[in-house]
Amino acid sequence: MINNRNHIFSIKKAAALIIGCFFFLACENDLEKIRDMQRTRLSVDEVKNVTSYLSQGGRMKAKLTAPLMLRYFDSVPRVEFPNSLHVDFYNDSMQIESYLDAKKAWYYEQQSRIVLTDSVVVIRIDGDTLKTNELYWEQNLHKLYTTKDVEIRQKTKTIFGKGFESDEQLKNGRIDSITGILLVGASKFAGN
């Protein structure tokens, strides 16, 4: 009788051990599944064919157009333009002063910072043109800058360099390190 009880007790013990192993195996966390759950919890607004206006002091300063805008609501709220954007900047007389194009951009609202990447081009109405692959716009400081290669085209020359800083109107710019200057006759400039 005692032997039979020990045998039943051993069977119950083994069954409990096996069931416990199943629970441990079932509770294993798959890191990719957790990441997927986090992504689905992330709130994202999607807007197509965006046209947005920026005004300061009751005057229109800029008009932004983009095929797609994504607004993320997470620990770092941001707006993303993954498929290009175009911005027209206006002077106080409501005339276009400059244009900006980029293939991708991010706007970080809390820092008032815009990051533009991939084929960034800024063209002033007088024809001066800035090309780079990355450009930061610090709105609170009213400053544009990059640490990447830049190309600045003017009517009589093209300047190549690395690193650039300027005011928002590209009127007071400087290149950190000039790597070359190409002189061009005014009549050969594409902007003329």
N, C-alpha and C positions, 0 to 999 in steps of 0.2 A: 504494500500500500504506500509506504513512504517512497519507495523507488518510483512508483507510478506518479506520485505528486511531484517529485523532483523532475521527472521527465516532462510533465505538463508545464511546470514552472519554467523549465529550460526552453520549451517551445514558445511560451508566451514572451519570455525574455528575448529570444531570437526574433520573434515577430515584431516586438516593440523596437528593437534595434534596426531591423530592415525598414520599418515604417518611418523611423526617425531619419534614416539615411535618405529616404525619398523626400522628406520635408526639407532637408538641407539642400538636396539637389534642386528641388523646385524653387527654393528661395535664392538661387544664384542670380546675381544681378548682371544682366547683359548691358555693358556700357553703351553700346550703340542704341539699344532700345531706350535707355534713359535719355540719351541725347535727342532721340526722335520725340520723346514725350515733352522735353523742354522746348523743342522747336515748335511743337503744336500749341503749347501754352503761350508762346510769345505772340503778342498781339501785333499784327501788321495790317496797316491800311494800304490799299493799292488804288491808285488813281491813274487813269489813262488819259492821254491827250491833255496835259496840264498847261494852263496859262495862268500865271500868277504875277501880280503887280506888287512892287515895293515902293512905298511912299514915305517921305520924311518931312515933317512940318507941313503937311498938306500938299506936297509937291511929289509928283511921280518921279522916281529915281531910276527904276528898272522894270523891265518886263521879261519874265522867264517863260520859256516854252520847252516842253519835254514830252516825249511819247509815253513815258512811264515814270511814276513817282511812288516810292515805297516809304511809308512812315512807320518806324519801329518804336514800340513802347516797351522798353526794357530798362535795364540798369543804366544804359547809355542811350537815351532817346536821340534819334537821328532820323534824317530824311535822306534817302538814297535815290539817285537818278542813274539806274544801271544801263540805260540804252541811249545816252547822250542828252545834252541840254544846250540851249541857246539862250543868251541873255543880251538884251538891248539896254544900254545905259543912256539916260537922258540928262541933259544939262538943265539949268533953271528955266530956259526958254522952251522946254519940252521938245528939243531937237536931239536926235540920236548923236551921242558923243563918242561911243565906242560899242563894240560887239565882243562877245565872248562865246566860244564854242569849246566843248569838251565831250569826250565819249562817255565819261563816268564822273560822278560827283557825289559828295556826301556833305550834309549840313548838320553840324553838331550844335544844337540850339543852346545848351547850357554854356558852352564855351564861346558862342558866337563865332565859330570857325567853319569855313568852307574849304573842303579839300577837292581839288579838281585833278583828274588824272587822264592819261591816255590821249595824246594829240590835242593838247590844250593850245588854243589860239586866241589871242586878244588883238583886235584891230581897232585903232583909233580912227576917227573920221578923216584925219589928215593923212592917213595911209600908214603911219608907223604901226608895225606889227611885232608882237611877241609870240614866240613859239617855244613850248617846253612840254615835257611829259608829266610834270607834276607842278601844281601851283597851289599855295595856301593863301587864303584871304582871311585875315584877322579883322573882323568887322569893328570890334571895339577900339582897335589901334589904327584903323583906316589904312591898313598896310597889306600889300601883296608881296609874297616872297617864295623862293624855291632854292634848294641846294643842288638841283639837277642842272643838266646842260640847258642852255638857252640860246635862242637865235633871235636877234632884234633886227628887223628890216626897216630901214629908213629910205628916204628918196635917193640919197647918194651913196649909201653904204649898207652893208650887212655886217653886224657884229656877232661873233660867236663867243660864248663864254660858259662859265660854270658858276652857278649861284647868282641870284638876282633879288633885289629888294626895291620897292617903289611905293608911292602913294596909290590910292585907289584909281586915280585918273591916269596913271602911268606918265605923269608929268615930271616927276623927280625920281628917276630910277638910276640905279647903279648896278653894275655887274661885279661880282666878287673877284673873278679871275677871267680876264679876257684871253681867249685862246686864238683869236684871229679876227681880222677885219678885211672885208672884201669891198673895194670901192666900185661903184656902179654909176654910170652916167644917168642923169635924171630922166632922160627920155626912154631908158631901158627898164625903168622901174615898173613893175606890173601894176602898181597902184595909180600911176599917172594916166 
